[in-house]
Amino acid sequence: MRIRRLIVLGCVCIQKNLQGDREWVDELRTGLVEKGEVERLKTTIATVSVRDNKRDKYPSRVRASYFFYYLHKEIYDIFAGQGAAFSC
């Protein structure tokens, strides 16, 4: 169930970026996203320019990678727990 939730959140994050939506009210109300996750999305610096040291601002195009990173980690943990080989 956690894997499905992370996939949906990654897609929702992409949709929110395309629509310019910054609110997570519906997702919080339904329990799709946790309050702590929304806070991390708003405060975590996703990218920093090496040229002029500018930091990305919320919402960023790369915010979906936050959820896809945890999805990858979840899948890796499942394979590692079973002793299966995992190649990237």
C-alpha positions in Angstrom: 0.0 0.0 0.0 2.9 2.4 0.8 4.3 1.8 -2.7 1.0 2.7 -4.4 0.7 5.9 -2.2 4.2 7.0 -3.2 3.5 6.5 -6.9 0.3 8.5 -6.6 2.0 11.3 -4.6 4.7 11.6 -7.2 2.1 11.9 -10.0 0.1 14.4 -7.9 3.2 16.4 -7.3 3.8 16.6 -11.1 0.2 17.6 -11.7 0.4 20.3 -9.0 3.5 21.7 -10.7 1.8 21.8 -14.1 -1.3 23.6 -12.6 0.7 25.9 -10.4 -1.1 24.6 -7.3 0.7 25.0 -4.0 -1.9 23.7 -1.6 -2.1 20.2 -0.2 -5.5 20.6 1.6 -7.4 17.8 -0.2 -4.4 15.4 0.0 -4.0 16.1 3.8 -7.8 15.7 4.4 -7.9 12.3 2.7 -4.7 11.1 4.3 -2.8 10.7 1.0 0.0 12.9 2.3 1.2 13.4 5.8 1.7 16.9 7.3 5.4 16.2 7.9 5.9 15.4 4.2 4.3 18.6 3.1 6.5 20.6 5.5 9.6 18.8 4.1 8.4 19.6 0.6 8.2 23.3 1.4 11.4 23.6 3.3 13.9 21.2 1.7 16.1 22.7 -0.9 15.9 20.5 -3.9 18.5 22.2 -6.1 21.2 24.8 -5.9 22.8 26.5 -8.9 26.6 26.2 -8.9 26.9 29.3 -11.0 25.1 31.9 -8.8 24.2 29.8 -5.7 20.4 30.4 -6.2 18.2 27.8 -4.5 15.0 26.5 -6.0 11.7 27.8 -4.6 8.6 25.8 -3.8 7.0 24.4 -5.9 9.8 23.1 -8.0 9.7 20.8 -11.0 11.9 18.4 -9.1 9.7 18.0 -6.1 8.2 14.8 -7.5 11.6 13.3 -7.1 11.2 13.5 -3.4 8.4 10.9 -3.5 10.1 8.8 -6.3 13.3 8.7 -4.1 11.3 7.1 -1.2 9.5 4.8 -3.7 12.9 3.6 -4.9 14.1 3.1 -1.3 10.9 1.2 -0.4 11.3 -1.2 -3.4 15.0 -1.6 -2.6 14.2 -2.5 1.0 11.7 -5.2 -0.2 14.3 -6.8 -2.5 17.1 -6.5 0.1 14.8 -8.1 2.8 14.2 -11.1 0.5 17.9 -11.4 -0.3 17.2 -10.8 -4.0 19.6 -9.2 -6.3 18.8 -5.6 -7.2 20.5 -3.8 -10.1 20.0 -0.2 -11.1 
